[in-house]
Amino acid sequence: MAPGNDTQISEFLLLGLSDEPELQPLIFGLFLSMYLIIVFGNLLIVLAVSSDSHLHTPMYFFLANLSFVDICFTSTVIPKMLWNIQTQSKVITYAGCITQMYFFLLFVELDIFLLTVMAYDCFVAICNPLNYMVIMNPRLCGLLVLVSWIMCALNSLLESLMVLRLSFCTVLEIPHFFCELNQMIQLACSDTFLNNMVMYSGIMLLAGGPFVGILYSYSKIVSSIRGISSAQGKYKAFSTCVSHLSVVSLFYCTGLGVYLSSAATQSSHSSATASVVYTVVTPMLNPFIYSLRNKDMKGALMRRKGN
């Protein structure tokens, strides 16, 4: 059938990770388990930070925001995927697809911004410890989070509005388990030059820019740690940011790996499978990384368990 414009689009088909019927129960059980771990683990961090006065510091304020965003991030993707598997349907409405894409972009961009803000927090804590509480005051912390929300919301809105102007072909199958921006642009029959320009500009500014900021912060942190004379002092300074560095490495390496592998193989199915790592696995591991390597967090969780 020759592709043609369809002005009455009502739904897309999400092809998911596999067409094999015998694999669907396994995929459903695996993703349901991971989703419950993500929600429970990150919610526990949010509750611990909000209820324990020992954790009312800038670092844990940003961590609680990151955990909340991770819950929202995965909740835009996994429940719909589980519902489609359970009902043996691949359908998502046009409005639902645009909405899912908007919130996915919003929360993944917020993840990046919050990781960048947390890198700045580590930089101030290690490089300027005497003025840390003066610089990282509650007003600045709240402003950093608010600005992150506003910038990400505006960019996600722009990207979504750009997709609304596209005309789509008769083939409306998305070879993914969620409505991913690049896949939707590839389905369009109309000119996508402007969409691609906005998308790649957004990636450079909202992903590349923060990544440069993180690298700059850690270059200063490493330089400051090298200047500490005692081994104990170096270890204490490094332990302050090791959890954050682990999360940043996991998030950026997996995200970069997804797009490099998809570019190399030109396989949408491989890209969808690789996307599981940063959309599901990384948010699931974050609570373990921060709780297992952080004495204050472990203490707060134990006190909460005791209550």
C-alpha positions as CSV (number, residue, x, y, z in Angstrom):
1,M,0.0,0.0,0.0
2,A,1.5,3.4,-0.9
3,P,1.9,5.7,2.0
4,G,-0.4,8.7,2.2
5,N,-1.4,11.5,4.5
6,D,-4.0,10.7,7.0
7,T,-5.7,13.7,8.6
8,Q,-8.0,11.5,10.8
9,I,-5.3,9.7,12.8
10,S,-6.9,8.1,15.9
11,E,-4.2,5.7,17.1
12,F,-0.7,4.2,16.8
13,L,0.5,0.7,17.3
14,L,3.3,0.1,19.8
15,L,5.1,-3.0,18.6
16,G,6.9,-3.5,22.0
17,L,10.0,-5.6,22.6
18,S,8.9,-8.9,21.1
19,D,6.2,-10.4,19.0
20,E,6.6,-13.9,20.4
21,P,3.4,-14.8,22.4
22,E,5.3,-17.2,24.7
23,L,7.6,-14.3,25.8
24,Q,4.8,-11.9,26.8
25,P,4.2,-13.4,30.3
26,L,7.9,-13.3,31.0
27,I,8.2,-9.6,29.8
28,F,5.0,-8.7,31.8
29,G,6.4,-10.3,35.1
30,L,9.8,-8.8,34.6
31,F,8.6,-5.3,34.0
32,L,6.0,-5.4,36.7
33,S,8.6,-6.5,39.2
34,M,11.1,-3.8,38.1
35,Y,8.3,-1.1,38.2
36,L,7.3,-2.0,41.8
37,I,10.9,-1.9,42.9
38,I,11.3,1.5,41.2
39,V,8.2,3.0,42.8
40,F,8.8,1.5,46.3
41,G,12.6,2.3,46.4
42,N,12.3,5.9,45.2
43,L,9.2,6.5,47.3
44,L,11.1,5.3,50.3
45,I,13.8,7.8,49.6
46,V,11.3,10.7,49.2
47,L,9.6,9.8,52.5
48,A,12.9,9.4,54.4
49,V,14.2,12.8,53.2
50,S,10.9,14.6,53.9
51,S,10.4,13.0,57.4
52,D,14.0,12.9,58.8
53,S,15.4,16.2,59.9
54,H,19.0,14.9,59.6
55,L,18.4,14.8,55.8
56,H,17.1,18.3,55.4
57,T,20.1,19.4,53.4
58,P,20.6,20.6,49.8
59,M,22.0,17.2,48.7
60,Y,19.1,15.2,50.0
61,F,16.6,17.8,48.8
62,F,17.9,17.3,45.2
63,L,18.0,13.5,45.8
64,A,14.3,13.5,46.8
65,N,13.4,15.5,43.7
66,L,15.4,13.0,41.5
67,S,13.6,10.1,43.1
68,F,10.2,11.7,42.5
69,V,11.1,12.4,38.9
70,D,12.2,8.8,38.4
71,I,8.9,7.5,39.7
72,C,7.1,9.8,37.2
73,F,9.5,9.0,34.5
74,T,8.9,5.2,34.6
75,S,5.1,5.7,35.2
76,T,4.7,7.4,31.8
77,V,6.0,4.3,30.1
78,I,5.7,1.0,32.0
79,P,1.9,1.0,33.0
80,K,0.8,1.4,29.4
81,M,3.2,-1.3,28.3
82,L,1.9,-3.7,31.0
83,W,-1.7,-2.8,30.1
84,N,-1.1,-3.6,26.4
85,I,0.5,-6.9,27.2
86,Q,-2.3,-7.9,29.6
87,T,-5.0,-6.9,27.1
88,Q,-3.0,-8.4,24.2
89,S,-3.4,-5.0,22.4
90,K,-0.7,-2.8,20.9
91,V,-3.0,0.3,20.5
92,I,-2.3,3.7,21.9
93,T,-4.5,6.6,20.9
94,Y,-3.0,9.6,19.1
95,A,-3.7,11.9,22.0
96,G,-2.3,9.3,24.4
97,C,0.8,9.0,22.3
98,I,1.5,12.8,22.2
99,T,0.8,13.0,26.0
100,Q,3.2,10.1,26.7
101,M,5.9,11.6,24.6
102,Y,5.5,15.0,26.3
103,F,5.8,13.6,29.8
104,F,8.6,11.2,28.8
105,L,10.6,14.1,27.4
106,L,9.8,16.3,30.5
107,F,11.0,13.7,33.0
108,V,14.1,12.5,31.2
109,E,15.2,16.1,30.8
110,L,14.5,16.8,34.4
111,D,16.7,13.8,35.3
112,I,19.5,15.3,33.4
113,F,19.1,18.8,34.9
114,L,18.8,17.4,38.5
115,L,22.0,15.3,38.0
116,T,23.7,18.5,36.8
117,V,22.5,20.5,39.8
118,M,23.7,17.7,42.1
119,A,27.1,17.9,40.5
120,Y,27.2,21.6,41.3
121,D,26.2,20.8,44.9
122,C,29.1,18.3,45.2
123,F,31.4,20.9,43.6
124,V,30.5,23.6,46.2
125,A,30.6,21.0,49.1
126,I,34.2,19.9,48.3
127,C,35.7,23.0,46.7
128,N,34.1,25.7,49.0
129,P,33.1,23.8,52.2
130,L,33.2,26.8,54.6
131,N,30.7,28.7,52.5
132,Y,28.6,25.7,51.5
133,M,25.5,26.5,53.5
134,V,25.7,30.2,52.5
135,I,25.9,29.4,48.8
136,M,23.5,26.5,48.8
137,N,20.8,28.2,50.7
138,P,17.2,27.0,50.5
139,R,16.2,29.9,48.2
140,L,18.9,28.9,45.6
141,C,18.0,25.2,45.9
142,G,14.4,25.8,45.3
143,L,15.2,28.2,42.4
144,L,17.4,25.7,40.7
145,V,14.7,23.0,40.8
146,L,12.0,25.5,39.7
147,V,14.1,26.7,36.7
148,S,14.8,23.1,35.7
149,W,11.1,22.3,35.7
150,I,10.2,25.4,33.7
151,M,13.0,24.9,31.0
152,C,12.2,21.2,30.6
153,A,8.4,21.8,30.5
154,L,8.8,24.5,27.8
155,N,11.2,22.3,25.7
156,S,8.9,19.3,26.0
157,L,5.9,21.4,25.0
158,L,7.8,22.8,22.0
159,E,8.8,19.3,20.8
160,S,5.2,18.0,21.2
161,L,3.7,21.0,19.3
162,M,6.2,20.3,16.5
163,V,5.0,16.8,16.2
164,L,1.3,17.9,16.1
165,R,2.0,19.8,12.9
166,L,3.2,16.6,11.1
167,S,1.1,14.5,8.7
168,F,1.5,10.8,9.2
169,C,1.6,7.9,6.7
170,T,-0.8,5.0,6.6
171,V,1.8,2.9,8.4
172,L,1.4,3.9,12.0
173,E,3.5,1.3,13.7
174,I,6.0,2.5,16.3
175,P,8.8,-0.1,16.7
176,H,9.2,0.7,20.4
177,F,7.4,0.1,23.7
178,F,6.6,3.8,24.1
179,C,6.0,6.8,22.0
180,E,9.6,8.0,21.4
181,L,10.1,11.3,19.6
182,N,12.6,10.2,17.0
183,Q,10.4,7.2,16.0
184,M,7.4,9.4,15.6
185,I,9.2,11.8,13.4
186,Q,10.4,9.0,11.2
187,L,6.7,7.9,10.6
188,A,5.8,11.3,9.3
189,C,5.0,11.8,5.6
190,S,5.4,15.6,5.7
191,D,8.7,17.5,5.8
192,T,10.5,16.8,9.1
193,F,13.6,19.1,8.7
194,L,12.3,21.6,11.2
195,N,11.4,18.8,13.7
196,N,14.9,17.2,13.4
197,M,16.6,20.6,13.8
198,V,14.6,21.3,17.0
199,M,15.2,17.8,18.3
200,Y,18.9,17.8,17.8
201,S,19.3,21.4,19.0
202,G,17.4,20.3,22.2
203,I,19.7,17.3,22.6
204,M,22.8,19.5,22.3
205,L,21.5,22.2,24.7
206,L,19.6,20.2,27.3
207,A,21.8,17.1,27.3
208,G,25.2,18.1,26.0
209,G,25.2,21.4,27.9
210,P,24.5,19.8,31.3
211,F,27.0,17.1,30.6
212,V,29.7,19.7,30.0
213,G,28.7,21.3,33.3
214,I,29.0,18.0,35.1
215,L,32.5,17.4,33.6
216,Y,33.6,20.9,34.6
217,S,32.3,20.4,38.2
218,Y,34.1,17.0,38.5
219,S,37.4,18.4,37.0
220,K,37.4,21.0,39.8
221,I,36.4,18.4,42.3
222,V,39.3,16.1,41.3
223,S,41.7,19.1,41.4
224,S,40.5,20.0,44.9
225,I,40.8,16.4,46.2
226,R,44.3,16.1,44.8
227,G,45.2,19.2,46.9
228,I,44.2,17.5,50.1
229,S,47.2,16.3,52.0
230,S,45.8,13.5,54.1
231,A,44.6,10.2,52.7
232,Q,41.6,10.2,55.1
233,G,40.6,13.7,53.9
234,K,40.8,12.6,50.3
235,Y,38.6,9.5,51.0
236,K,36.1,11.6,52.9
237,A,35.9,14.2,50.1
238,F,35.6,11.5,47.4
239,S,32.9,9.6,49.3
240,T,30.8,12.7,49.3
241,C,30.2,12.4,45.5
242,V,30.8,8.8,44.7
243,S,27.1,7.9,44.7
244,H,26.2,10.8,42.4
245,L,29.1,9.9,40.1
246,S,27.9,6.3,39.9
247,V,24.4,7.4,38.9
248,V,25.7,10.0,36.3
249,S,28.0,7.3,34.8
250,L,25.1,4.8,34.6
251,F,22.6,7.3,33.1
252,Y,24.9,8.9,30.5
253,C,26.8,5.7,29.5
254,T,23.6,3.7,29.0
255,G,21.8,6.6,27.2
256,L,24.8,7.2,25.0
257,G,25.2,3.5,24.3
258,V,21.5,3.3,23.2
259,Y,21.9,6.0,20.6
260,L,25.3,4.8,19.4
261,S,24.1,1.2,19.0
262,S,21.0,2.2,17.2
263,A,23.0,4.5,14.9
264,A,25.4,1.6,14.2
265,T,22.9,-1.2,13.6
266,Q,20.1,0.9,12.2
267,S,17.7,-1.5,14.0
268,S,14.7,0.0,15.7
269,H,14.2,-3.3,17.6
270,S,17.7,-3.1,19.0
271,S,17.2,0.5,20.0
272,A,14.0,-0.4,21.9
273,T,15.7,-3.2,23.7
274,A,18.7,-1.1,24.7
275,S,16.3,1.7,25.8
276,V,15.2,-0.5,28.7
277,V,18.5,0.1,30.4
278,Y,18.1,3.9,30.9
279,T,14.3,4.0,31.1
280,V,13.9,1.1,33.6
281,V,17.1,-0.3,34.9
282,T,18.8,3.0,35.9
283,P,15.8,4.4,37.9
284,M,15.6,1.0,39.6
285,L,19.3,1.1,40.6
286,N,19.4,4.7,41.9
287,P,17.8,4.0,45.3
288,F,20.2,1.1,45.9
289,I,23.2,3.2,44.9
290,Y,22.2,6.1,47.2
291,S,21.0,4.0,50.2
292,L,23.8,1.3,50.2
293,R,26.7,3.8,49.9
294,N,25.3,6.5,52.2
295,K,25.4,6.2,56.0
296,D,23.0,9.1,56.5
297,M,20.4,7.5,54.2
298,K,20.8,4.1,55.7
299,G,20.4,5.6,59.2
300,A,17.2,7.4,58.1
301,L,15.8,4.3,56.6
302,M,16.6,2.3,59.7
303,R,15.0,4.9,62.0
304,R,11.9,4.9,59.7
305,K,11.7,1.1,59.9
306,G,12.0,1.3,63.7
307,N,9.1,3.7,63.8
